[in-house]
Amino acid sequence: MNLSPLLRPVKERNTLEQTIENLLAAVRLGAVGVGERLPAERDLSVQLGVSRMTLRAALQALADRGVVETRRGRAGGTTVVQDGPPVVDRDRAALRRADVLDLLAYRAVVEPGAAELAAARDITAADRMRLTDRLVDTTARKGRAARLADIQLHVLIGELSGSSLLAAAVAEVQIRLDDVLTALSNLAGPATADAQNGAVVRSILAGRAAEARQAMCDQLGSTASLILDALP
């Protein structure tokens, strides 16, 4: 999975804290699985827009939490050893309805646009295969693994839009949405999720842009209704 959409350049005042949060998000959302290595420090620091000193401090913080293990030397590197905790540690009672509505409104603009642009582009055979494989993963997995597969499908659609800014926006939406679903006792997706994911992917592969936008709107509407019904 391409890490670029998840490893957003750090722009906030607390550079170290934001770097830790970005790396945790990449781990938690399955961009780097347990037993896999993070990219080299030089590449990570460039993607995040931080110094290697800040990156090393962030990696040390993750090591202290038991999320990664770093080995120095020619054969060294940083390996994920366990899934990270939630990016934002909230429970159901702490969710503010206004914040959730804000997120859902943002998502309703960002993700249909990404699907439309992805369908309008002449994507490569390799990307078509990646999209198909991601769709298969969403139906073949259960529980948390299914949620991660769904996240990776949506992030890939953002990437295939051809806009790095839009890809980053989709990744941000998925990170925040996962926090909400986790706070709602790991709320499962709607029963129609598999069929709706399939409709989105088929429209993209067929190059039907307007249909892809509508299919994504339909899916987002179902998920939004489920979330709003579950809010306290």
Rosetta blueprint (number, residue, H / E / L):
1 M L
2 N L
3 L L
4 S L
5 P L
6 L L
7 L L
8 R L
9 P L
10 V L
11 K L
12 E L
13 R L
14 N L
15 T H
16 L H
17 E H
18 Q H
19 T H
20 I H
21 E H
22 N H
23 L H
24 L H
25 A H
26 A H
27 V H
28 R H
29 L L
30 G L
31 A L
32 V L
33 G L
34 V L
35 G L
36 E L
37 R E
38 L L
39 P L
40 A L
41 E H
42 R H
43 D H
44 L H
45 S H
46 V H
47 Q H
48 L H
49 G L
50 V L
51 S L
52 R H
53 M H
54 T H
55 L H
56 R H
57 A H
58 A H
59 L H
60 Q H
61 A H
62 L H
63 A H
64 D H
65 R L
66 G L
67 V L
68 V E
69 E E
70 T E
71 R E
72 R L
73 G L
74 R L
75 A L
76 G L
77 G E
78 T E
79 T E
80 V E
81 V L
82 Q L
83 D L
84 G L
85 P L
86 P L
87 V L
88 V L
89 D L
90 R L
91 D L
92 R H
93 A H
94 A H
95 L L
96 R L
97 R H
98 A H
99 D H
100 V H
101 L H
102 D H
103 L H
104 L H
105 A H
106 Y H
107 R H
108 A H
109 V H
110 V H
111 E H
112 P H
113 G H
114 A H
115 A H
116 E H
117 L H
118 A H
119 A H
120 A H
121 R L
122 D L
123 I L
124 T L
125 A H
126 A H
127 D H
128 R H
129 M H
130 R H
131 L H
132 T H
133 D H
134 R H
135 L H
136 V H
137 D H
138 T H
139 T H
140 A H
141 R L
142 K L
143 G H
144 R H
145 A H
146 A H
147 R H
148 L H
149 A H
150 D H
151 I H
152 Q H
153 L H
154 H H
155 V H
156 L H
157 I H
158 G H
159 E H
160 L H
161 S L
162 G L
163 S L
164 S H
165 L H
166 L H
167 A H
168 A H
169 A H
170 V H
171 A H
172 E H
173 V H
174 Q H
175 I H
176 R H
177 L H
178 D H
179 D H
180 V H
181 L H
182 T H
183 A H
184 L L
185 S L
186 N L
187 L L
188 A L
189 G L
190 P L
191 A L
192 T L
193 A H
194 D H
195 A H
196 Q H
197 N H
198 G H
199 A H
200 V H
201 V H
202 R H
203 S H
204 I H
205 L H
206 A H
207 G L
208 R L
209 A H
210 A H
211 E H
212 A H
213 R H
214 Q H
215 A H
216 M H
217 C H
218 D H
219 Q H
220 L H
221 G H
222 S H
223 T H
224 A H
225 S H
226 L H
227 I H
228 L H
229 D H
230 A H
231 L L
232 P L
